[in-house]
Amino acid sequence: MLLSFVIPVLNEEESLRRLSLEITSNCHPHAYEIIFIDDGSRDASFAAMLELAKADSNIRIVKFRRNFGKAAALDHGFRLAKGEVVFTLDADLQDNPVEIPKFLAKLEEGWDLVSGWKQKRHDPLHKVVPSRFFNFVTARTFGLKLKDYNCGFKAYRGEVVKELNLYGEMHRYIPALANSLGYRITEIPVEHRKREFGRSKYGLERYLRGFFDLLTVKMVTQYVKSPLYLFGRAGLISTLLGTAIMIWMAVLKIFYGLPISNRLPLFLGITLILGGLQFLSLGLISELIINRISPLRGLPVSVEKTVNVSPEELRESG
């Protein structure tokens, strides 16, 4: 079996040689390929990768002209990967390749994607607390109960990565994307080592970008087939609330003779009705756009097996 390792690299020159050695030491008896994606490194990472590739023909290198982000690096690496099983892990040595056999054993149980769970993290508190909040919100948003969505150490069946389309910060939501395609997802606890070289490349701004991508992933996984279900629901609620307020205003005017022209609820009711109608219109326009592009293409479809059956066998089966 061929194992593919897709590893984004950003200024990790000191860890690459050791990482390569640890990966190759834990692949036996399987064949392997390592795909390093240089995501705009400014240190000697690319030179270190070149040396590794010269010494081992199973190592391949991609160099981006500038930093495009981890999602873009993974997406490109997935398209190049040829393995029956594809691993992703970070280049900073915090993910321990000794866990590779555990991932393979879990895949053999029938799972399609096995995600690592950093049960004991060696990170500062300002990274651990936001990460736990992120995992809490994400698990409840998508209904997939994982403890660590953001762990970079994952193993996939080869067909899974070929269906993913990553950009922005969507690498954080890979389990949710794969789950929406019908793949079976699980996680296992993995060792998380202390960082020995370099420093973290991510700041607090990534959580803001991640929030916007959470909304995008929610949209494309649950409402891509019928956006009217999303916009229509909001529009209907807004219109009904606005209508109820306007009826109340009418009752006050007709039966009690109270002036309503200068009352805030009157303007609130008008705003809710107009906003609701706009949401409904947006949902209908979105439906027209999707159906105009194609009624079938682009929808998330997962095919597990195709069986050819003759017309005679079909008739006999009723």
LUMKELO-363949 format. One record per atom (N, C-alpha, C): residue in three letters; x, y, z. Coordinates in steps of 0.001 Angstrom, whole numbers, plus 500000, padded with zeros to 6 digits. Atoms other than C-alpha are relative to their C-alpha. Layout:
<rs>
ALAXYZ
...
</rs>
This chain:
<rs>
MET500844498810500000
MET500000500000500000
MET500882501243500000
LEU499255498740500076
LEU501261503474499105
LEU499394501008500962
LEU500419498960499069
LEU501087506099501833
LEU500531501336499488
SER499595498649500402
SER501142509781500823
SER499953500909501212
PHE499934499045498904
PHE502211512443503304
PHE500047501400499407
VAL500083498631500502
VAL501138515989502467
VAL500319500935501163
ILE499491499206498879
ILE503045518492504604
ILE500225501440499560
PRO499732498577500261
PRO502670522286504311
PRO501183500470500840
VAL498799499532499311
VAL505897524067505256
VAL500073501518499908
LEU499778498551499959
LEU506391527660506361
LEU501065500284501057
ASN498883499661499116
ASN509798528515507833
ASN500240498934501073
GLU499762501116499081
GLU510565525122509378
GLU501298499269499642
GLU498775500627500499
GLU514119524496508149
GLU500634499042501007
GLU499300500813498995
GLU515361523026511454
GLU499343498660500260
SER500721501221499654
SER512701520317511711
SER499825499021498842
LEU500360500800501164
LEU512446518959508153
LEU500766498685499902
ARG499206501224500108
ARG515306516456508206
ARG499539498949501005
ARG500456500938498973
ARG514186514891511466
ARG498591499501499702
LEU501366500409500336
LEU510544514862510359
LEU500015498945498899
SER499914500968501095
SER511437513061507131
SER500478498642500503
LEU499479501248499455
LEU513441510451509036
LEU498953499281500843
GLU501014500620499145
GLU510651509854511556
GLU498867499400499175
ILE501065500528500847
ILE508066509403508797
ILE500437498695499338
THR499531501197500707
THR510149506912506822
THR500226498833500957
SER499753501063499027
SER510955504977510001
SER498715499332500464
ASN501266500543499489
ASN507272504425510792
ASN499051499552498891
CYS500842500416501128
CYS505955503483507321
CYS500061498508499704
HIS499794501414500333
HIS507232499900507176
HIS498753499185500357
PRO499385500472501251
PRO506150497707505407
PRO499454500693498751
HIS500669499355501130
HIS504296500193503182
HIS500955500906499229
ALA499301498998500800
ALA505662502251500314
ALA499490501387500402
TYR500393498655499574
TYR505521506014500822
TYR500439501031498977
GLU499550498795500684
GLU505766509401499184
GLU499751501165500940
ILE500143498810499168
ILE506302512689500992
ILE499936501201499074
ILE500187498810500824
ILE504980515864499383
ILE500109501230500903
PHE499812498768499247
PHE506401519023500931
PHE499478501173499160
ILE500514498802500662
ILE504517522217500031
ILE500616501215500684
ASP499365498797499445
ASP506723525273500601
ASP499069501188499781
ASP501013498952500088
ASP504115527910501381
ASP500619501381500212
GLY499391498677499934
GLY506325530955500816
GLY500983500187501133
SER499010499890498918
SER509068530214503370
SER501071501028499652
ARG498955498993500192
ARG511656532944503877
ARG501328499577500616
ASP498736500494499457
ASP514284530847505627
ASP500582498984499018
ALA499345500988500868
ALA516299527905504267
ALA499200498708499879
SER500823501208500069
SER513371525474504283
SER500061499351498624
PHE499997500571501343
PHE513371525058500513
PHE501327499303499706
ALA498694500634500193
ALA517106524311500462
ALA500075498671500744
ALA500017501254499239
ALA516596521682503175
ALA499163498946499294
MET500844500944500730
MET513796520102501174
MET500689499481498744
LEU499269500424501193
LEU515958520021498049
LEU501019498920500347
GLU499030501004499573
GLU518645518109499938
GLU499307498670500289
LEU500731501227499686
LEU516072515614501190
LEU499516499314498729
ALA500503500574501253
ALA514610515143497712
ALA501126499358499184
LYS498865500580500708
LYS518076514498496238
LYS500401498662500605
ALA499604501232499312
ALA518697511808498851
ALA498924498930499950
ASP501112500953499987
ASP515267510175498560
ASP499059500331498852
SER500844499766501176
SER513379509846495271
SER498517499978500321
ASN501412500032499597
ASN510111509369497199
ASN499531501342500561
ILE500353498675499483
ILE510188512992498341
ILE499806500955498831
ARG500325499035501048
ARG508539515602496124
ARG499796501371500639
ILE500062498632499468
ILE508576519370496532
ILE499156500873499080
VAL500720498948500710
VAL506189522134495516
VAL500355501314500678
LYS499657498690499427
LYS507234525752495986
LYS499012501048499511
PHE500887498892500333
PHE504630528518496099
PHE500812501289499867
ARG499304498732500182
ARG505699531960494896
ARG499878500907501226
ARG500183499239498759
ARG504304533474498102
ARG499136499168500931
ASN500821500707499019
ASN502339532478501178
ASN498526500072499611
PHE501408500065500363
PHE498880531333500107
PHE499132499406501115
GLY500766500542498892
GLY497851529667503370
GLY499971498476500003
LYS499963501451499807
LYS497566526151504732
LYS498954499280499158
ALA501052500657500785
ALA494283525357502966
ALA500432499838498546
ALA499540500076501391
ALA495767526164499546
ALA501109498966499854
ALA498913500974500055
ALA498867524085500330
ALA499464498576500062
LEU500591501334499899
LEU496802521086501389
LEU499234499638498735
ASP500787500262501206
ASP494487521413498398
ASP500907499586498844
HIS499071500332501082
HIS497446521373495999
HIS500657498640500250
GLY499391501283499669
GLY499087518483497823
GLY499050498837499795
PHE500992501060500197
PHE495869516450497747
PHE499870499636498524
ARG500129500263501437
ARG495719516816493979
ARG501209499227499457
LEU498799500707500437
LEU499261515470493662
LEU500128498611500622
ALA499828501251499261
ALA498924512621496161
ALA499485498803499196
LYS500353501218500728
LYS498831509127494642
LYS499676498829500925
GLY500129501098499056
GLY498524507051497809
GLY498578499532500229
GLU501303500536499586
GLU495693504771498834
GLU499569500602501331
VAL500249499294498744
VAL495997506471502218
VAL500825501281499980
VAL499327498696499994
VAL496870510164502583
VAL500049500517501435
PHE499818499411498675
PHE498293511632505789
PHE500284501487499857
THR499570498614499849
THR498527515270506745
THR500553500162501405
LEU499464499655498691
LEU500690516510509584
LEU500827501263499871
ASP499263498739500009
ASP502416519711510573
ASP501497499734499939
ALA498557500149500193
ALA506084520283509830
ALA500810500399501229
ASP499281499460498846
ASP506953521584513306
ASP500401498948501034
LEU499641501131499145
LEU507496518108514873
LEU499089499829501212
GLN500917500207498881
GLN504616518526517323
GLN499118498776499772
ASP500686501254500320
ASP502835515672515518
ASP501041498890499917
ASN499015501071499921
ASN504625512391516221
ASN499669498889498997
PRO500277501037501003
PRO504851510024513193
PRO499922498584500550
VAL500116501337499417
VAL505070507061515571
VAL498537499564500081
GLU501432500302499947
GLU501242507272515580
GLU499461499446498670
ILE500475500418501328
ILE501041506269511877
ILE499320498630500024
PRO500679501309499969
PRO500275502554512552
PRO498622500036500663
LYS501299499888499340
LYS497432503562514892
LYS498949500544499036
PHE500923499458500992
PHE495829505620512112
PHE499621498922498978
LEU500271501041500995
LEU496164502756509640
LEU499087498920500569
ALA500856501015499371
ALA494610500293512096
ALA498557500490500099
LYS501357499448499898
LYS491638502621512566
LYS499327500041498638
LEU500569500005501350
LEU491149502990508807
LEU499554498600499610
GLU500357501375500333
GLU491092499193508522
GLU498686499575500641
GLU501292500298499377
GLU488034499198510801
GLU498826500460499142
GLY501056499559500904
GLY486097500845507960
GLY499761501495499967
TRP500141498552500016
TRP486499504542508671
TRP500668500582498761
ASP499446499348501187
ASP487241506930505800
ASP500961501132500343
LEU499126498913499548
LEU488874509764507737
LEU500205499833501500
VAL499659500105498580
VAL490673509451511056
VAL500745501269500392
SER499416498737499561
SER491436512719512812
SER500689499814501341
GLY499310500050498721
GLY493949513144515603
GLY499320500871501045
TRP500530499223498875
TRP492893514416519013
TRP501160500263500960
LYS498902499628499107
LYS495573516312520933
LYS499466500052501429
GLN500627500119498689
GLN494334515072524288
GLN500742500813501054
LYS499178499190499105
LYS497235516691526167
LYS500834500925499147
ARG499338499040500878
ARG498352519854524408
ARG501165500690500704
HIS498847499251499499
HIS501737521502524846
HIS500048501339499282
ASP500115498677500599
ASP500656524970523764
ASP499674501007501097
PRO500352498981499004
PRO500279528266525650
PRO498494500142500150
LEU501418499906499672
LEU496942529036527272
LEU499227500832498986
HIS500717499127500932
HIS496074531783524765
HIS499706499292498671
LYS500349500805501164
LYS496027529105522056
LYS499031498882500363
VAL500826501140499591
VAL494382526293524022
VAL498545500411500205
VAL501378499592499683
VAL491322528229525257
VAL499196500338498745
PRO500770499751501228
PRO490249529673521849
PRO499784498735499174
SER500139501239500761
SER490871526266520267
SER498869499139500549
ARG501082500791499398
ARG488548524530522728
ARG498635500622499710
PHE501258499332500340
PHE485872527141522140
PHE499640499755498542
PHE500213500265501420
PHE486301526703518383
PHE499455498587499787
ASN500449501384500154
ASN485906522915518679
ASN498578499819500521
PHE501347500079499425
PHE482822523324520877
PHE498959500537499019
VAL500950499369500920
VAL481101525686518427
VAL499874499190498711
THR500015500724501267
THR482092523705515337
THR499256498678500118
ALA500673501290499811
ALA480914520369516731
ALA498490500165500053
ARG501442499793499896
ARG477493521809517515
ARG499408500610498737
THR500486499432501254
THR477217523692514252
THR499742498922498962
PHE500102501019501045
PHE477758520620512089
PHE499465498666500499
GLY500558501245499477
GLY476499517895514425
GLY500960498831499942
LEU498991501054500018
LEU479758515915514130
LEU500832500150501266
LYS499411499866498677
LYS481025515270517639
LYS501464499574500011
LEU498564500199499894
LEU484800515598517437
LEU500556500939501058
LYS499409499176498951
LYS486954516897520249
LYS501067500949499471
ASP498898499185500516
ASP489670518356518015
ASP499919500082498473
TYR500120499803501444
TYR488668519565514553
TYR501310500486499394
ASN498886499236500551
ASN491831521574514152
ASN501330499259500027
CYS498754500757499979
CYS494428518855514680
CYS500461499735498564
GLY499502500179501356
GLY496645518741511587
GLY500343498571499652
PHE499616501396500218
PHE497437515046512021
PHE498737499197499666
LYS501177500724500461
LYS494855513167509954
LYS500412498954498967
ALA499800501018501032
ALA494640510063507762
ALA498702499842499223
TYR501170500062500881
TYR492288509802504786
TYR500154498830499026
ARG499968500850501183
ARG491378507206502251
ARG500203500907498789
GLY499609499167501126
GLY492662508445498912
GLY498847500696499312
GLU501125499401500714
GLU489222509059497411
GLU499402501187500744
VAL500570498897499221
VAL488262511415500246
VAL500632501322499587
VAL499324498729500266
VAL490898514057499519
VAL499743500499498585
LYS500234499585501376
LYS490090514069495802
LYS498669500737499844
GLU501298499330500073
GLU486575515336496550
GLU499972501322500744
LEU499981498777499209
LEU487616518184498820
LEU500464501182499164
ASN499610498752500658
ASN487895521766497604
ASN500266501023501098
LEU499619499188498848
LEU489822523849500133
LEU500514501366499581
TYR499475498648500163
TYR490492527579500311
TYR499727500760501283
GLY500206499208498782
GLY490580530321502924
GLY500544499270501219
GLU499643500743498794
GLU490629528656506348
GLU499221498694500082
MET500884501172499995
MET488559525637505295
MET500686498718500450
HIS499333501205499515
HIS491247523165506319
HIS499563499665501427
ARG500476500247498639
ARG489842523571509833
ARG498692499209500015
TYR501314500634500048
TYR486524522132508696
TYR499982498768499091
ILE499938501168500871
ILE487743519152506664
ILE499093498869500490
PRO500907501072499574
PRO485907516604508875
PRO498538500296499676
ALA501391499646500317
ALA482634518516508401
ALA499737499892498505
LEU500161500099501451
LEU483157518737504636
LEU499916498544499565
ALA500021501413500361
ALA483939515022504388
ALA498722499321500498
ASN501234500574499458
ASN480976514162506603
ASN498802500345499118
SER501106499594500863
SER478649516123504291
SER499976499202498705
LEU499915500822501209
LEU479856513919501412
LEU499678498540500282
GLY500405501358499653
GLY478821510794503288
GLY501105499103500501
TYR498897500812499510
TYR482223509630504503
TYR499901499814501511
ARG500049500333498580
ARG482665508012507912
ARG501227500582500701
ILE498955499238499325
ILE484682510122510368
ILE500135499519501442
THR499752500282498587
THR486294509257513708
THR501291500691500406
GLU498754499401499530
GLU489203510430515854
GLU500654499092501030
ILE499234500756499016
ILE491927508910518007
ILE500919500963500742
PRO499052499139499269
PRO494070510464520756
PRO501414499806499470
VAL498631500057500496
VAL497587511307519597
VAL500910500815500914
GLU499016499257499222
GLU500743512528521252
GLU500250501363499363
HIS499702498644500471
HIS501322516261520964
HIS501269500460500702
ARG498702499673499416
ARG504954517212521482
ARG500194501513500116
LYS499659498592499863
LYS506382520512522610
LYS500759500469498765
ARG499282499429501138
ARG507626522799519874
ARG501465500205500388
GLU498570499874499746
GLU511410522614519661
GLU500647501103499174
PHE499372499033500893
PHE512142524939516751
PHE498959501013499531
GLY500872498995500593
GLY510687528153515371
GLY498901500463500946
ARG501134499501499219
ARG507419529679516493
ARG498713499799499215
SER501299500177500648
SER503721529441515754
SER499782501061498931
LYS500232499083501122
LYS502641531021512455
LYS498611500627500043
TYR501390499567499989
TYR499082531760513528
TYR499734500954501149
GLY500408499039498988
GLY497697534747515382
GLY498502499952500232
LEU501419499986499665
LEU494286535661516745
LEU499124500331498797
GLU500819499639501159
GLU493160537013513351
GLU499475498786499261
ARG500462501202500701
ARG492823533435512109
ARG498616499587500469
TYR501316500383499503
TYR489760532976514322
TYR498900500812499334
LEU500982499194500719
LEU487980535849512604
LEU499785499427498595
ARG500130500614501320
ARG488737534335509192
ARG499299498648500101
GLY500621501304499812
GLY487746530947510534
GLY498505500095500221
PHE501438499830499779
PHE484357532295511642
PHE499265500197498684
PHE500639499785501296
PHE483553533531508144
PHE499980498707499181
ASP499976501258500731
ASP484633530204506684
ASP499043498986500610
LEU501000500870499384
LEU482431528412509225
LEU498631500241499369
LEU501270499684500649
LEU479458530244507731
LEU499969499465498572
THR499935500503501372
THR480638529323504224
THR499800498500499959
VAL500103501457499985
VAL481048525640505082
VAL498585499570500379
LYS501389500307499622
LYS477649525597506792
LYS499078500153498799
MET500827499748501177
MET476138527031503626
MET500195498919498946
VAL499754500931501104
VAL477830524708501144
VAL499722498554500371
THR500268501375499613
THR477280521559503195
THR498529499713500262
GLN501386500268499628
GLN473659522016504227
GLN498969500717499140
TYR500997499245500752
TYR472041524550501903
TYR500360500174498531
VAL499593499815501384
VAL473834524181498573
VAL498925499528499036
LYS501032500514500887
LYS470945522190497113
LYS498751500871500005
SER501198499178499924
SER468255524566498280
SER500226501175500949
PRO499750498831499146
PRO469345527991499592
PRO498725500665500495
LEU501262499425499541
LEU465675528947499902
LEU499664499527501405
TYR500260500492498653
TYR465549526776503031
TYR500669500890501048
LEU499306499110499072
LEU468049529133504656
LEU499394501395499979
PHE500488498623500096
PHE466945532537503357
PHE498489500069500210
GLY501451500005499850
GLY463288531573503242
GLY499566499907501451
ARG500339500133498582
ARG463250530568506897
ARG500145501341500717
ALA499784498696499376
ALA464761533882507989
ALA498980501011499506
GLY500973499068500565
GLY462465535787505619
GLY498606499785500546
LEU501337500294499492
LEU459341534002506830
LEU499837500461501443
ILE500067499584498595
ILE460123534600510505
ILE499925501521500099
SER499985498537499963
SER460913538272509870
SER498664500574499528
THR501278499496500528
THR457746538802507802
THR498866499772500979
LEU501073500297499034
LEU455513537096510365
LEU500089500896501225
LEU499850499106498851
LEU456968539138513224
LEU499566501420499647
GLY500392498662500435
GLY456549542353511257
GLY498495500115499829
THR501453499992500188
THR452969541429510341
THR499279500038501338
ALA500617500018498668
ALA452124540673513982
ALA500075501381500653
ILE499846498655499433
ILE453498544070515056
ILE499041500981499324
MET500881499092500723
MET451508545862512341
MET498536499762500373
ILE501367500296499554
ILE448305544074513388
ILE499761500618501376
TRP500116499404498666
TRP448936545160516972
TRP499845501518499892
MET500122498566500209
MET449442548761515772
MET498615500379499481
ALA501329499733500556
ALA446188548582513802
ALA498932499902501083
VAL500957500153498897
VAL444312547334516875
VAL500035501227500908
LEU499880498822499148
LEU445647550227518952
LEU499357501226499353
LYS500542498833500705
LYS444594552725516291
LYS498486499912499856
ILE501422500138500327
ILE441152551314515431
ILE499146499923501258
PHE500855500264498844
PHE439867550156518803
PHE500274500924501189
TYR499677499164498852
TYR441658552483521216
TYR500276501446499610
GLY499800498648500482
GLY442204555550519041
GLY501347500603500342
LEU498679499489499637
LEU445826555833519987
LEU500788500373498747
PRO499160499632501157
PRO448245557631517644
PRO501162499006499852
ILE498929500984500211
ILE450755555283516078
ILE501083500500499042
SER499085499533501043
SER452532557430513484
SER501407500267500523
ASN498686499672499446
ASN455373558327515835
ASN500524498919500939
ARG499590501084499108
ARG455746554973517558
ARG501084499132499341
LEU498905500830500491
LEU458909552913517227
LEU499533498644499476
PRO500435501304500516
PRO457058549552516840
PRO499484500058498559
LEU500493499883501370
LEU455452550880513629
LEU501159499882499008
PHE498843500052500900
PHE458856551425511996
PHE500697498635500080
LEU499412501336499859
LEU460122548117513403
LEU499223498982499174
GLY500825500932500772
GLY457181546266511875
GLY500225500156498499
ILE499760499752501435
ILE457704547902508464
ILE501362499436499577
THR498647500480500307
THR461438547104508591
THR500047498476499938
LEU500007501464499978
LEU460813543453509501
LEU499304499425498766
ILE500716500501501182
ILE458306542978506685
ILE500842500180498741
LEU499172499758501193
LEU460531544601504066
LEU501241499109499995
GLY498830500877499914
GLY463573542686505326
GLY499651498558499705
GLY500429501369500252
GLY461645539420505293
GLY499744499746498522
LEU500250500145501441
LEU460500539973501720
LEU501310499970499207
GLN498696500019500671
GLN464103540698500715
GLN500688498647500169
PHE499421501328499778
PHE465288537447502298
PHE499323498955499113
LEU500720500945500852
LEU462571535506500474
LEU500400500174498538
SER499590499740501384
SER463510537175497191
SER501415499490499742
LEU498628500483500146
LEU467190536391497767
LEU500036498480499895
GLY500066501454500073
GLY466352532737498396
GLY499502499512498658
LEU500542500404501304
LEU464278532490495212
LEU501004500258498873
ILE498989499697501017
ILE466986534193493138
ILE501146498981500067
SER498940501000499844
SER469594531811494580
SER499577498664499408
GLU500512501245500587
GLU467402528852493617
GLU500071500049498478
LEU499955499867501463
LEU467125530173490055
LEU501426499894499474
ILE498604500053500433
ILE470907530620489822
ILE500521498575500024
ILE499512501371499876
ILE471662527109491066
ILE499392499098498931
ASN500648500852500990
ASN469112525493488787
ASN500352500403498581
ARG499578499563501323
ARG470254527595485857
ARG501368499432499655
ILE498671500561500233
ILE473851526436486279
ILE499891498524499669
SER500245501419500247
SER472814522805486519
SER499144499460501126
PRO500825500566498944
PRO470133520887488397
PRO500689498885500765
LEU499371501137499344
LEU472563518089489295
LEU501476500222500293
ARG498555499895499830
ARG476225519022488831
ARG500355500909501166
GLY499512499175498909
GLY478134520395491775
GLY499397499673501348
LEU500587500363498722
LEU475973518763494438
LEU500882498952500672
PRO499184500986499322
PRO477755516739497132
PRO499378498616499890
VAL500496501360500196
VAL477297513106496130
VAL501108499033500368
SER499019501001499635
SER479084510139497642
SER499526498642499485
VAL500334501303500561
VAL479075506865495729
VAL500944498977500611
GLU499169500988499326
GLU480296503886497707
GLU500365498848499080
LYS499756501151500857
LYS479966501160495082
LYS499065500057498807
THR500830500094501192
THR478687500723491544
THR499955498542499567
VAL500166501393500384
VAL477279497348490564
VAL499253499935498687
ASN500659500173501293
ASN476413496381487001
ASN499041498819500072
VAL501034501037499963
VAL473176494421486788
VAL499350499925498632
SER500623500178501306
SER471762492942483596
SER498502500204500097
PRO501459499832499973
PRO468136493656482606
PRO499276498744500476
GLU500643501242499585
GLU467296489975483146
GLU500044499853501522
GLU499876500089498547
GLU468633490047486734
GLU499104501022500686
LEU500847498957499430
LEU466741493263487359
LEU498540499566500019
ARG501383500473500047
ARG463451491705486220
ARG499760498893501010
GLU500161501105499049
GLU464041488588488347
GLU499931500488501432
SER500020499459498630
SER464639490733491427
SER498739500751500317
GLY501265499297499792
GLY461259492391490893
GLY500178501481499940
</rs>
